Amino acid sequence: QVQLVESGGGLVQPGGSLRLSCAASGSIFSINVMGWYRQAPGKERELVAAINSGGTINYAASVKGRLTISRDNAKNTVYLQMNSLKPEDTAVYYCNAGLRGGWRGDYWGQGTQVTVSS
């Protein structure tokens, strides 16, 4: 089992920045992929960015060049640095982790709200 706890969401103006953090606990040595998904009202949950244990990264096309994922294995933490935020980035952001291959794991955090608005 893996437990995930997110932090760092909030309200920011368009063009602003936020950094999300997700700390993992439990069976951390078995984790392969960690990533971030988001879900806006009335929409399906979608991949934002994910990074596997080999360091390979997968970004959604809509966030490339603005959002950066990183992983600190010593701290069992994954980060999402979000720059040049747009109103369409408004969503609940969920941390995700998986023990197997692929970009979507079985474990989810509780979610953190990100609102981009003036």
N, CA, C and O atoms as a GROMACS GRO file, in nm:
protein
  472
    1GLN      N    1   0.082  -0.119   0.000
    1GLN     CA    2   0.000   0.000   0.000
    1GLN      C    3   0.086   0.125   0.000
    1GLN      O    4   0.195   0.128   0.058
    2VAL      N    5   0.036   0.227  -0.067
    2VAL     CA    6   0.105   0.354  -0.076
    2VAL      C    7   0.007   0.464  -0.036
    2VAL      O    8  -0.107   0.466  -0.083
    3GLN      N    9   0.051   0.554   0.048
    3GLN     CA   10  -0.029   0.669   0.087
    3GLN      C   11   0.036   0.795   0.028
    3GLN      O   12   0.158   0.810   0.028
    4LEU      N   13  -0.050   0.884  -0.022
    4LEU     CA   14  -0.002   1.005  -0.089
    4LEU      C   15  -0.069   1.126  -0.025
    4LEU      O   16  -0.191   1.128  -0.006
    5VAL      N   17   0.010   1.228   0.007
    5VAL     CA   18  -0.044   1.350   0.067
    5VAL      C   19   0.006   1.469  -0.013
    5VAL      O   20   0.126   1.493  -0.022
    6GLU      N   21  -0.089   1.544  -0.071
    6GLU     CA   22  -0.054   1.661  -0.152
    6GLU      C   23  -0.058   1.788  -0.069
    6GLU      O   24  -0.123   1.795   0.035
    7SER      N   25   0.014   1.888  -0.117
    7SER     CA   26   0.008   2.022  -0.058
    7SER      C   27   0.047   2.122  -0.165
    7SER      O   28   0.110   2.087  -0.265
    8GLY      N   29   0.010   2.249  -0.142
    8GLY     CA   30   0.057   2.356  -0.228
    8GLY      C   31  -0.045   2.420  -0.319
    8GLY      O   32  -0.011   2.513  -0.392
    9GLY      N   33  -0.168   2.374  -0.318
    9GLY     CA   34  -0.269   2.437  -0.403
    9GLY      C   35  -0.309   2.573  -0.350
    9GLY      O   36  -0.265   2.616  -0.243
   10GLY      N   37  -0.395   2.641  -0.428
   10GLY     CA   38  -0.443   2.772  -0.385
   10GLY      C   39  -0.495   2.853  -0.500
   10GLY      O   40  -0.519   2.803  -0.609
   11LEU      N   41  -0.512   2.982  -0.472
   11LEU     CA   42  -0.562   3.078  -0.570
   11LEU      C   43  -0.445   3.161  -0.621
   11LEU      O   44  -0.364   3.212  -0.544
   12VAL      N   45  -0.437   3.174  -0.752
   12VAL     CA   46  -0.329   3.252  -0.813
   12VAL      C   47  -0.384   3.327  -0.933
   12VAL      O   48  -0.478   3.280  -0.998
   13GLN      N   49  -0.326   3.441  -0.964
   13GLN     CA   50  -0.370   3.519  -1.080
   13GLN      C   51  -0.313   3.461  -1.208
   13GLN      O   52  -0.209   3.395  -1.204
   14PRO      N   53  -0.378   3.484  -1.320
   14PRO     CA   54  -0.322   3.438  -1.449
   14PRO      C   55  -0.179   3.489  -1.467
   14PRO      O   56  -0.149   3.605  -1.439
   15GLY      N   57  -0.093   3.400  -1.514
   15GLY     CA   58   0.048   3.432  -1.530
   15GLY      C   59   0.131   3.401  -1.408
   15GLY      O   60   0.254   3.408  -1.413
   16GLY      N   61   0.067   3.367  -1.298
   16GLY     CA   62   0.137   3.339  -1.174
   16GLY      C   63   0.191   3.198  -1.167
   16GLY      O   64   0.182   3.120  -1.262
   17SER      N   65   0.248   3.165  -1.050
   17SER     CA   66   0.312   3.036  -1.029
   17SER      C   67   0.266   2.972  -0.899
   17SER      O   68   0.229   3.041  -0.804
   18LEU      N   69   0.269   2.841  -0.898
   18LEU     CA   70   0.245   2.760  -0.779
   18LEU      C   71   0.334   2.638  -0.786
   18LEU      O   72   0.375   2.595  -0.894
   19ARG      N   73   0.364   2.581  -0.670
   19ARG     CA   74   0.434   2.453  -0.667
   19ARG      C   75   0.356   2.356  -0.580
   19ARG      O   76   0.326   2.383  -0.464
   20LEU      N   77   0.324   2.243  -0.640
   20LEU     CA   78   0.256   2.136  -0.567
   20LEU      C   79   0.359   2.032  -0.523
   20LEU      O   80   0.458   2.006  -0.591
   21SER      N   81   0.333   1.974  -0.405
   21SER     CA   82   0.418   1.868  -0.353
   21SER      C   83   0.331   1.748  -0.318
   21SER      O   84   0.215   1.762  -0.282
   22CYS      N   85   0.390   1.630  -0.331
   22CYS     CA   86   0.320   1.506  -0.295
   22CYS      C   87   0.419   1.414  -0.228
   22CYS      O   88   0.516   1.370  -0.290
   23ALA      N   89   0.394   1.384  -0.102
   23ALA     CA   90   0.480   1.296  -0.025
   23ALA      C   91   0.420   1.157  -0.018
   23ALA      O   92   0.302   1.141   0.015
   24ALA      N   93   0.501   1.057  -0.048
   24ALA     CA   94   0.456   0.919  -0.044
   24ALA      C   95   0.507   0.849   0.080
   24ALA      O   96   0.616   0.877   0.129
   25SER      N   97   0.426   0.757   0.131
   25SER     CA   98   0.466   0.673   0.243
   25SER      C   99   0.408   0.534   0.221
   25SER      O  100   0.322   0.513   0.135
   26GLY      N  101   0.456   0.439   0.300
   26GLY     CA  102   0.412   0.301   0.282
   26GLY      C  103   0.514   0.221   0.204
   26GLY      O  104   0.633   0.222   0.236
   27SER      N  105   0.468   0.153   0.101
   27SER     CA  106   0.555   0.066   0.020
   27SER      C  107   0.632   0.148  -0.083
   27SER      O  108   0.620   0.124  -0.203
   28ILE      N  109   0.709   0.243  -0.036
   28ILE     CA  110   0.771   0.342  -0.125
   28ILE      C  111   0.879   0.281  -0.213
   28ILE      O  112   0.906   0.332  -0.322
   29PHE      N  113   0.942   0.175  -0.168
   29PHE     CA  114   1.052   0.117  -0.246
   29PHE      C  115   1.001   0.044  -0.370
   29PHE      O  116   1.079   0.009  -0.459
   30SER      N  117   0.871   0.020  -0.375
   30SER     CA  118   0.812  -0.050  -0.490
   30SER      C  119   0.754   0.046  -0.593
   30SER      O  120   0.706   0.003  -0.698
   31ILE      N  121   0.757   0.176  -0.563
   31ILE     CA  122   0.694   0.272  -0.654
   31ILE      C  123   0.774   0.284  -0.783
   31ILE      O  124   0.895   0.301  -0.779
   32ASN      N  125   0.705   0.276  -0.896
   32ASN     CA  126   0.768   0.299  -1.026
   32ASN      C  127   0.733   0.441  -1.073
   32ASN      O  128   0.821   0.527  -1.081
   33VAL      N  129   0.609   0.465  -1.103
   33VAL     CA  130   0.569   0.593  -1.160
   33VAL      C  131   0.500   0.679  -1.054
   33VAL      O  132   0.423   0.630  -0.972
   34MET      N  133   0.530   0.809  -1.060
   34MET     CA  134   0.457   0.909  -0.980
   34MET      C  135   0.418   1.022  -1.074
   34MET      O  136   0.493   1.058  -1.165
   35GLY      N  137   0.301   1.078  -1.050
   35GLY     CA  138   0.258   1.182  -1.141
   35GLY      C  139   0.144   1.264  -1.086
   35GLY      O  140   0.100   1.248  -0.973
   36TRP      N  141   0.099   1.354  -1.172
   36TRP     CA  142  -0.010   1.445  -1.138
   36TRP      C  143  -0.119   1.436  -1.244
   36TRP      O  144  -0.092   1.436  -1.365
   37TYR      N  145  -0.241   1.427  -1.198
   37TYR     CA  146  -0.359   1.434  -1.281
   37TYR      C  147  -0.443   1.551  -1.234
   37TYR      O  148  -0.425   1.601  -1.123
   38ARG      N  149  -0.535   1.596  -1.319
   38ARG     CA  150  -0.626   1.702  -1.276
   38ARG      C  151  -0.766   1.676  -1.329
   38ARG      O  152  -0.785   1.608  -1.430
   39GLN      N  153  -0.863   1.732  -1.258
   39GLN     CA  154  -1.002   1.716  -1.299
   39GLN      C  155  -1.074   1.848  -1.277
   39GLN      O  156  -1.086   1.896  -1.165
   40ALA      N  157  -1.121   1.906  -1.387
   40ALA     CA  158  -1.200   2.028  -1.382
   40ALA      C  159  -1.348   1.991  -1.373
   40ALA      O  160  -1.386   1.880  -1.411
   41PRO      N  161  -1.432   2.082  -1.325
   41PRO     CA  162  -1.576   2.053  -1.313
   41PRO      C  163  -1.635   2.010  -1.448
   41PRO      O  164  -1.617   2.077  -1.549
   42GLY      N  165  -1.705   1.899  -1.446
   42GLY     CA  166  -1.771   1.850  -1.566
   42GLY      C  167  -1.681   1.781  -1.666
   42GLY      O  168  -1.725   1.744  -1.775
   43LYS      N  169  -1.554   1.764  -1.630
   43LYS     CA  170  -1.459   1.699  -1.722
   43LYS      C  171  -1.400   1.574  -1.659
   43LYS      O  172  -1.406   1.554  -1.537
   44GLU      N  173  -1.342   1.491  -1.744
   44GLU     CA  174  -1.276   1.370  -1.695
   44GLU      C  175  -1.139   1.403  -1.638
   44GLU      O  176  -1.078   1.505  -1.672
   45ARG      N  177  -1.092   1.316  -1.550
   45ARG     CA  178  -0.959   1.332  -1.494
   45ARG      C  179  -0.857   1.306  -1.606
   45ARG      O  180  -0.869   1.210  -1.681
   46GLU      N  181  -0.757   1.394  -1.615
   46GLU     CA  182  -0.659   1.383  -1.723
   46GLU      C  183  -0.517   1.391  -1.669
   46GLU      O  184  -0.491   1.453  -1.566
   47LEU      N  185  -0.427   1.327  -1.741
   47LEU     CA  186  -0.285   1.332  -1.706
   47LEU      C  187  -0.231   1.473  -1.726
   47LEU      O  188  -0.257   1.537  -1.828
   48VAL      N  189  -0.154   1.520  -1.627
   48VAL     CA  190  -0.081   1.645  -1.641
   48VAL      C  191   0.066   1.613  -1.672
   48VAL      O  192   0.120   1.658  -1.773
   49ALA      N  193   0.128   1.534  -1.584
   49ALA     CA  194   0.267   1.495  -1.603
   49ALA      C  195   0.296   1.377  -1.513
   49ALA      O  196   0.237   1.363  -1.406
   50ALA      N  197   0.388   1.292  -1.557
   50ALA     CA  198   0.427   1.176  -1.478
   50ALA      C  199   0.574   1.147  -1.503
   50ALA      O  200   0.627   1.177  -1.610
   51ILE      N  201   0.638   1.087  -1.403
   51ILE     CA  202   0.780   1.053  -1.413
   51ILE      C  203   0.799   0.914  -1.356
   51ILE      O  204   0.745   0.881  -1.250
   52ASN      N  205   0.876   0.831  -1.426
   52ASN     CA  206   0.896   0.696  -1.375
   52ASN      C  207   1.030   0.682  -1.303
   52ASN      O  208   1.106   0.779  -1.294
   53SER      N  209   1.058   0.565  -1.252
   53SER     CA  210   1.178   0.546  -1.171
   53SER      C  211   1.306   0.562  -1.252
   53SER      O  212   1.413   0.584  -1.196
   54GLY      N  213   1.296   0.550  -1.384
   54GLY     CA  214   1.411   0.571  -1.470
   54GLY      C  215   1.433   0.715  -1.509
   54GLY      O  216   1.532   0.748  -1.574
   55GLY      N  217   1.341   0.802  -1.467
   55GLY     CA  218   1.354   0.944  -1.497
   55GLY      C  219   1.285   0.989  -1.624
   55GLY      O  220   1.292   1.106  -1.659
   56THR      N  221   1.219   0.898  -1.694
   56THR     CA  222   1.146   0.936  -1.814
   56THR      C  223   1.019   1.010  -1.774
   56THR      O  224   0.949   0.972  -1.681
   57ILE      N  225   0.992   1.119  -1.847
   57ILE     CA  226   0.880   1.207  -1.815
   57ILE      C  227   0.781   1.211  -1.930
   57ILE      O  228   0.818   1.209  -2.048
   58ASN      N  229   0.654   1.216  -1.893
   58ASN     CA  230   0.546   1.228  -1.989
   58ASN      C  231   0.463   1.350  -1.951
   58ASN      O  232   0.410   1.357  -1.840
   59TYR      N  233   0.450   1.447  -2.042
   59TYR     CA  234   0.371   1.567  -2.019
   59TYR      C  235   0.250   1.570  -2.110
   59TYR      O  236   0.256   1.524  -2.224
   60ALA      N  237   0.141   1.626  -2.061
   60ALA     CA  238   0.030   1.658  -2.149
   60ALA      C  239   0.073   1.773  -2.239
   60ALA      O  240   0.147   1.862  -2.197
   61ALA      N  241   0.026   1.772  -2.363
   61ALA     CA  242   0.067   1.874  -2.460
   61ALA      C  243   0.030   2.014  -2.411
   61ALA      O  244   0.101   2.111  -2.439
   62SER      N  245  -0.080   2.025  -2.339
   62SER     CA  246  -0.130   2.156  -2.297
   62SER      C  247  -0.044   2.222  -2.190
   62SER      O  248  -0.059   2.342  -2.164
   63VAL      N  249   0.046   2.147  -2.127
   63VAL     CA  250   0.125   2.204  -2.018
   63VAL      C  251   0.273   2.211  -2.049
   63VAL      O  252   0.350   2.268  -1.971
   64LYS      N  253   0.315   2.154  -2.160
   64LYS     CA  254   0.458   2.154  -2.195
   64LYS      C  255   0.512   2.296  -2.200
   64LYS      O  256   0.451   2.385  -2.260
   65GLY      N  257   0.628   2.316  -2.137
   65GLY     CA  258   0.691   2.447  -2.136
   65GLY      C  259   0.644   2.537  -2.023
   65GLY      O  260   0.705   2.641  -1.997
   66ARG      N  261   0.537   2.499  -1.955
   66ARG     CA  262   0.485   2.581  -1.843
   66ARG      C  263   0.491   2.506  -1.709
   66ARG      O  264   0.520   2.566  -1.606
   67LEU      N  265   0.465   2.377  -1.712
   67LEU     CA  266   0.465   2.297  -1.590
   67LEU      C  267   0.583   2.199  -1.594
   67LEU      O  268   0.614   2.142  -1.699
   68THR      N  269   0.646   2.181  -1.480
   68THR     CA  270   0.763   2.094  -1.471
   68THR      C  271   0.748   1.998  -1.355
   68THR      O  272   0.725   2.039  -1.241
   69ILE      N  273   0.761   1.869  -1.384
   69ILE     CA  274   0.755   1.768  -1.280
   69ILE      C  275   0.897   1.728  -1.241
   69ILE      O  276   0.986   1.722  -1.325
   70SER      N  277   0.915   1.702  -1.112
   70SER     CA  278   1.043   1.653  -1.063
   70SER      C  279   1.018   1.558  -0.948
   70SER      O  280   0.910   1.555  -0.888
   71ARG      N  281   1.120   1.480  -0.918
   71ARG     CA  282   1.103   1.375  -0.818
   71ARG      C  283   1.228   1.369  -0.732
   71ARG      O  284   1.340   1.366  -0.783
   72ASP      N  285   1.209   1.366  -0.601
   72ASP     CA  286   1.320   1.352  -0.505
   72ASP      C  287   1.302   1.217  -0.438
   72ASP      O  288   1.221   1.202  -0.346
   73ASN      N  289   1.378   1.119  -0.484
   73ASN     CA  290   1.361   0.984  -0.430
   73ASN      C  291   1.404   0.975  -0.284
   73ASN      O  292   1.351   0.893  -0.209
   74ALA      N  293   1.499   1.057  -0.243
   74ALA     CA  294   1.544   1.055  -0.104
   74ALA      C  295   1.432   1.100  -0.009
   74ALA      O  296   1.426   1.056   0.106
   75LYS      N  297   1.345   1.189  -0.058
   75LYS     CA  298   1.235   1.239   0.023
   75LYS      C  299   1.103   1.174  -0.012
   75LYS      O  300   1.000   1.206   0.047
   76ASN      N  301   1.105   1.082  -0.109
   76ASN     CA  302   0.982   1.014  -0.152
   76ASN      C  303   0.875   1.115  -0.191
   76ASN      O  304   0.757   1.100  -0.157
   77THR      N  305   0.917   1.217  -0.263
   77THR     CA  306   0.829   1.328  -0.294
   77THR      C  307   0.836   1.362  -0.443
   77THR      O  308   0.943   1.357  -0.504
   78VAL      N  309   0.722   1.395  -0.499
   78VAL     CA  310   0.716   1.444  -0.636
   78VAL      C  311   0.660   1.585  -0.633
   78VAL      O  312   0.571   1.617  -0.553
   79TYR      N  313   0.712   1.669  -0.720
   79TYR     CA  314   0.674   1.810  -0.725
   79TYR      C  315   0.617   1.844  -0.863
   79TYR      O  316   0.649   1.779  -0.963
   80LEU      N  317   0.534   1.947  -0.865
   80LEU     CA  318   0.487   2.002  -0.990
   80LEU      C  319   0.501   2.153  -0.982
   80LEU      O  320   0.423   2.220  -0.914
   81GLN      N  321   0.601   2.206  -1.051
   81GLN     CA  322   0.621   2.350  -1.059
   81GLN      C  323   0.534   2.403  -1.173
   81GLN      O  324   0.550   2.363  -1.288
   82MET      N  325   0.444   2.493  -1.140
   82MET     CA  326   0.350   2.544  -1.238
   82MET      C  327   0.374   2.693  -1.261
   82MET      O  328   0.354   2.774  -1.170
   83ASN      N  329   0.418   2.729  -1.380
   83ASN     CA  330   0.444   2.868  -1.417
   83ASN      C  331   0.349   2.911  -1.529
   83ASN      O  332   0.288   2.828  -1.597
   84SER      N  333   0.338   3.041  -1.546
   84SER     CA  334   0.252   3.097  -1.653
   84SER      C  335   0.114   3.034  -1.652
   84SER      O  336   0.062   2.992  -1.755
   85LEU      N  337   0.056   3.030  -1.535
   85LEU     CA  338  -0.073   2.963  -1.519
   85LEU      C  339  -0.184   3.037  -1.593
   85LEU      O  340  -0.184   3.160  -1.603
   86LYS      N  341  -0.278   2.958  -1.644
   86LYS     CA  342  -0.392   3.010  -1.719
   86LYS      C  343  -0.522   2.972  -1.649
   86LYS      O  344  -0.524   2.876  -1.572
   87PRO      N  345  -0.629   3.043  -1.674
   87PRO     CA  346  -0.757   3.006  -1.613
   87PRO      C  347  -0.798   2.862  -1.643
   87PRO      O  348  -0.862   2.796  -1.561
   88GLU      N  349  -0.761   2.813  -1.760
   88GLU     CA  350  -0.797   2.674  -1.796
   88GLU      C  351  -0.717   2.570  -1.719
   88GLU      O  352  -0.744   2.450  -1.730
   89ASP      N  353  -0.619   2.614  -1.640
   89ASP     CA  354  -0.548   2.520  -1.552
   89ASP      C  355  -0.625   2.497  -1.421
   89ASP      O  356  -0.585   2.413  -1.341
   90THR      N  357  -0.732   2.571  -1.400
   90THR     CA  358  -0.812   2.555  -1.280
   90THR      C  359  -0.872   2.415  -1.272
   90THR      O  360  -0.941   2.371  -1.364
   91ALA      N  361  -0.844   2.345  -1.162
   91ALA     CA  362  -0.890   2.208  -1.145
   91ALA      C  363  -0.848   2.159  -1.006
   91ALA      O  364  -0.773   2.226  -0.935
   92VAL      N  365  -0.898   2.043  -0.970
   92VAL     CA  366  -0.844   1.970  -0.856
   92VAL      C  367  -0.729   1.884  -0.908
   92VAL      O  368  -0.746   1.806  -1.002
   93TYR      N  369  -0.615   1.899  -0.848
   93TYR     CA  370  -0.495   1.824  -0.890
   93TYR      C  371  -0.474   1.707  -0.795
   93TYR      O  372  -0.473   1.724  -0.673
   94TYR      N  373  -0.456   1.590  -0.853
   94TYR     CA  374  -0.440   1.467  -0.776
   94TYR      C  375  -0.301   1.408  -0.800
   94TYR      O  376  -0.255   1.398  -0.914
   95CYS      N  377  -0.236   1.369  -0.692
   95CYS     CA  378  -0.112   1.294  -0.703
   95CYS      C  379  -0.146   1.147  -0.729
   95CYS      O  380  -0.245   1.095  -0.679
   96ASN      N  381  -0.062   1.083  -0.807
   96ASN     CA  382  -0.085   0.944  -0.845
   96ASN      C  383   0.045   0.866  -0.837
   96ASN      O  384   0.151   0.919  -0.868
   97ALA      N  385   0.037   0.741  -0.796
   97ALA     CA  386   0.156   0.656  -0.790
   97ALA      C  387   0.121   0.514  -0.829
   97ALA      O  388   0.010   0.466  -0.803
   98GLY      N  389   0.217   0.447  -0.893
   98GLY     CA  390   0.194   0.311  -0.935
   98GLY      C  391   0.317   0.224  -0.915
   98GLY      O  392   0.429   0.274  -0.915
   99LEU      N  393   0.295   0.096  -0.898
   99LEU     CA  394   0.404   0.002  -0.873
   99LEU      C  395   0.447  -0.069  -1.001
   99LEU      O  396   0.553  -0.131  -1.005
  100ARG      N  397   0.364  -0.061  -1.105
  100ARG     CA  398   0.391  -0.134  -1.228
  100ARG      C  399   0.424  -0.038  -1.340
  100ARG      O  400   0.442   0.081  -1.316
  101GLY      N  401   0.433  -0.087  -1.463
  101GLY     CA  402   0.456  -0.002  -1.579
  101GLY      C  403   0.334   0.080  -1.613
  101GLY      O  404   0.228   0.064  -1.553
  102GLY      N  405   0.351   0.169  -1.711
  102GLY     CA  406   0.241   0.256  -1.751
  102GLY      C  407   0.247   0.387  -1.678
  102GLY      O  408   0.327   0.404  -1.585
  103TRP      N  409   0.165   0.481  -1.718
  103TRP     CA  410   0.168   0.616  -1.664
  103TRP      C  411   0.061   0.644  -1.560
  103TRP      O  412   0.059   0.752  -1.501
  104ARG      N  413  -0.027   0.550  -1.536
  104ARG     CA  414  -0.135   0.572  -1.440
  104ARG      C  415  -0.133   0.459  -1.339
  104ARG      O  416  -0.153   0.342  -1.373
  105GLY      N  417  -0.107   0.495  -1.212
  105GLY     CA  418  -0.099   0.396  -1.108
  105GLY      C  419  -0.231   0.378  -1.034
  105GLY      O  420  -0.332   0.438  -1.070
  106ASP      N  421  -0.227   0.294  -0.932
  106ASP     CA  422  -0.348   0.257  -0.859
  106ASP      C  423  -0.373   0.343  -0.736
  106ASP      O  424  -0.480   0.334  -0.674
  107TYR      N  425  -0.275   0.425  -0.698
  107TYR     CA  426  -0.286   0.499  -0.573
  107TYR      C  427  -0.305   0.649  -0.600
  107TYR      O  428  -0.242   0.708  -0.688
  108TRP      N  429  -0.395   0.708  -0.520
  108TRP     CA  430  -0.431   0.848  -0.539
  108TRP      C  431  -0.424   0.925  -0.409
  108TRP      O  432  -0.452   0.872  -0.302
  109GLY      N  433  -0.384   1.052  -0.419
  109GLY     CA  434  -0.396   1.142  -0.307
  109GLY      C  435  -0.537   1.197  -0.298
  109GLY      O  436  -0.624   1.161  -0.377
  110GLN      N  437  -0.558   1.284  -0.199
  110GLN     CA  438  -0.692   1.336  -0.174
  110GLN      C  439  -0.728   1.452  -0.266
  110GLN      O  440  -0.844   1.489  -0.276
  111GLY      N  441  -0.630   1.508  -0.333
  111GLY     CA  442  -0.654   1.618  -0.426
  111GLY      C  443  -0.632   1.753  -0.361
  111GLY      O  444  -0.656   1.771  -0.241
  112THR      N  445  -0.585   1.849  -0.441
  112THR     CA  446  -0.567   1.985  -0.394
  112THR      C  447  -0.619   2.081  -0.502
  112THR      O  448  -0.590   2.064  -0.621
  113GLN      N  449  -0.694   2.181  -0.460
  113GLN     CA  450  -0.758   2.273  -0.554
  113GLN      C  451  -0.658   2.378  -0.601
  113GLN      O  452  -0.588   2.439  -0.522
  114VAL      N  453  -0.654   2.397  -0.732
  114VAL     CA  454  -0.578   2.507  -0.793
  114VAL      C  455  -0.677   2.593  -0.870
  114VAL      O  456  -0.746   2.544  -0.960
  115THR      N  457  -0.683   2.720  -0.836
  115THR     CA  458  -0.774   2.813  -0.902
  115THR      C  459  -0.692   2.928  -0.960
  115THR      O  460  -0.619   2.997  -0.888
  116VAL      N  461  -0.706   2.948  -1.091
  116VAL     CA  462  -0.636   3.056  -1.159
  116VAL      C  463  -0.741   3.159  -1.201
  116VAL      O  464  -0.822   3.134  -1.290
  117SER      N  465  -0.738   3.274  -1.136
  117SER     CA  466  -0.841   3.375  -1.159
  117SER      C  467  -0.791   3.511  -1.114
  117SER      O  468  -0.715   3.523  -1.019
  118SER      N  469  -0.838   3.613  -1.186
  118SER     CA  470  -0.804   3.749  -1.146
  118SER      C  471  -0.912   3.805  -1.053
  118SER      O  472  -0.902   3.920  -1.009
   0.00000   0.00000   0.00000
